[in-house]
Amino acid sequence: MGQAVRALPAAITDPQLARSDYVENCGGCHGVDGSAAPAQLPELRDRVGWFMCTREARAYLIRLPNVAHSRIKDNQQLADLMNYVVFGLGGDSAPAEADPFTADEIARERQHALSSISLKAERARHVESAIRQCGAPASLRLLYPGQKG
């Protein structure tokens, strides 16, 4: 797998459940290991952590429809899943100073699910901010490394 794996935050109450929740709720589209290529979906592996470098992009991750409207209603359980995604699958892409998601943050942000904007345009906006403000690689503009046209 070759993935750089950062230690999962202690804030994850049950790491095995967080991984299981990811596989059951996200892995079908994003891939069990965070790589969905060549599907036209954002790759999470070694990349998703860059979205933690701005407050707005961090909120975006929670406001994505499949996260905000997740069948996981317990906010701590959803925070654990998101922390698994960002700090586990995201490897070293999250800034070292990035704090884990909290149940309160999940509860607050999921009430503002993205619904009336282009998800592609919103993602592109946050990617450009991550590149400009945080030194994210330009390849983050692609949905996955090596994407063609």
PyMOL commands that set and color helices and strands:
alter all, ss='L'
color gray80, all
select helices_A, chain A and resi 15-25+27-30+48-52+55-63+65-68+75-89+91-93+103-112+119-134+138-141
alter helices_A, ss='H'
color red, helices_A
deselect
rebuild
show_as cartoon
